[in-house]
Amino acid sequence: PLPFGAGGGGGGGGGGGGDGGGGDRGGGARSVDRRVVRGPARFIPTADEWCHEFSWSGVPKDGSKTTVQPNANKFKKLSVIPTSMYHNVSEVRTNDDTLITVKLMLFFQLDSIEKMLACTNDPIADFVNAASADVIAFCSGLNYENFLTLTGELNKLETFSQLTTRAHMIGYTISKVVFRGFQAGEKLQAMHDEAIQERTRLRLLEETQEQQQRAEDMKLEGERRRAKMQAELEMEQHRLKTELSLTAQQASIKEQKLIQAAKNELEALQHEADLKQQKAAAAVNMEIKEHELALEQRRNEEQLRMMREMKQVGVDLTKVLVSQHEQPDKILKIDTSDSHRTDTQNKGLLGALQLNL
C-alpha cells in the first residue's frame, strides 16, 4: 500500500500526498492541519490543500548504488514496505592507523509514519550517520589483524547500537545488517593480497605436507599392519608345525608302543609255542624212552628166557657170554652154588647181560 500525506494552509506534510484544511472562514488566524491518506486510493487535493514533498538522501542518478547524496531522492508517495540500502563507510581508521572502507547493507522497515514525520526530515541520512558512527567505534578499538578476525561481529545488530536506537526514535526498525566485506588502500590492499597469497601458499604447502605426512603415516601403518599380520602368520605356521610335529611324535610313540606290544605279544606267543613244542618234544622223548625201556625190558626178558633155557639144556652160560664179548670192559664173577639164591642170580645174570648189551 502507498500512504499519502496532506497538508492544509501554509504547511503540513504527509507520507506521499494528502490534503489539509485552510484557516477559519471568519477571517481569523489561519491554522494548518495534516492528515495522512493511506492508499491505494485516488487523491485529488482541494484548492486550499497541497501534497507534502519529501526530499531525502539517496543514490544519485549518475552515481554508484553505494553512494548517498543529500536531497537526491524526492517524492510525494511514501512507501512503507520493508526495503534495504547499500552503504560504504569510507576512511575508517583502526588503532594502528590503517584506513579501510567497510561495506554494509542495511535492511529496515517503517513502523510509524507520524513518528517519522515528527522526528526527522531525512531518515536515510540518519541511518548513514548512525551506521558510520557504529563502524568507526567498532574499528577504533581494533588493529588491522584483529579486525580481520572479528569481521563477523559486523553481521550482528548488537554491534550497531546507535543505528538501532536512532531508527527506533524516528519510527523505523532495523531488521538486519549485512557485512559485505571491506577494502583497504591500494598499497595496503596489495600487501594484504600478497599476505593472503602467501598465507594461501603456506596453507596449501602445509596441507600438502600434511597430506604427504598422512600418506606416509598410512604407508607406515599399512607396513606395520602387514608386519604384524606376517608375524602372526609366521607364529601360526610355527604353531601348526609344532602341533604337527607333536602329533607326529605322539603318533610315532603310539606306533612304537603298538609295535612293541605286538612284538611282546608275538614273543609271548612264540615263547608259549616254544614251551608247547618243548613240552610236546619232552612228551615224545618220554614216550620214546618209555618205548625203548619197554623194548629193552622185553629184550632183556627174552634174553633171560633164552639164558634160562640154555641153562636148562646144560649150556655153559659163561662161555656163551665170553664168546659174545671177547674183550669185555668188565669181568663179573657170578656164583651159582647156592640154590636158594636162584632169583638173585637170575637178576645178576640179567644185569650182566644188560651191561654187555
Buried (B, 14 or more C-beta within 10 A) or exposed (E): EBBBBBBBBEEBBBBBBBBBBBBEEEEEEEBBBBBBBBBEEEBEBEEEBBBBEBEBBBBEEEEEEBBBEEEBBEBBBBEBEEEEBBBBBEEBEBEEEBBBBBBBBBBBBBBBBEBBBEBBEBBBBBBBBBBBBBBBBBBEEBEBEBBBEBBEEBEEEEBBEBBBEBBBBBBBBBEEBEBBEBBBBEEBBEEBEEEEEEEEEEEEEEEEEEEEEEEEEEEEEEEEEEEEEEEEEEEEEEEEEEEEEEEEEEEEEEEEEEEEEEEEEEEEEEEEEEEEEEEEEEEEEEEEEEEEEEEEEEBBEEBBEEBEEEBEEEEEBEEEBBEEEEEEEEEEEEEBEEEEEEEEBBEBBBEBBEEBE
